[in-house]
Amino acid sequence: MRAVIRLFFKLVRLIVTPFLLSWEWLAGRPTVHRSAQAQQRLDAVTAGMTLYQFKTCPFCVKTRIHIKRLGLNIATRDAQHDQQARAELQSGGGKIQVPCLRIAGDDGGMWLYESTAIIAHLDALAADLR
C-alpha cells in the first residue's frame, strides 16, 4: 500500500511541476521600479540574505515570485538536491522546512520560516528603503 501511495504522489508531482514552474516564469515579472540609488541600497541590505527552498514547492514558488516582483536580489539555495544547503538549513535553522530566509547578522543571523512571514518581512524592508 505504501508503494502505491508513493507512486501516486510521484505522479502528481510529475504532472503539477511544469505548471508550477510556468506559473513562476509568467508571474515573476518585476512590478516595482526604483532609482538606481534605491536599488543599490536595497541590494546592500539583501546581500546577506539567502532563501533556502525546493524548486517545485508551491510555497517556495510563491515566495520567489514575490521576491522577483519586488526586484530583490536574494541568493537561493536548493535544500532538496544540495546536501550542503540542506545541512546548513538543518544546523542553522534547526529544521528542514522550506521556504526559509536566512538573514545574516553578527549574532549568527536569523532564520525566518513560512512564506507569509518571509513576504511580510520583505515587503516591510522594501517599503522602508523607498
Secondary structure, 3 states (H helix, E strand, C coil): CHHHHHHHHHHHHHHHHHHHHHHHHHHCCCCCCCCHHHHHHHHHHHCCEEEEECCCCHHHHHHHHHHHHHCCCCEEEECCCCHHHHHHHHHHHCCCCCCEEEECCCCCCEEEECHHHHHHHHHHHHHHCC
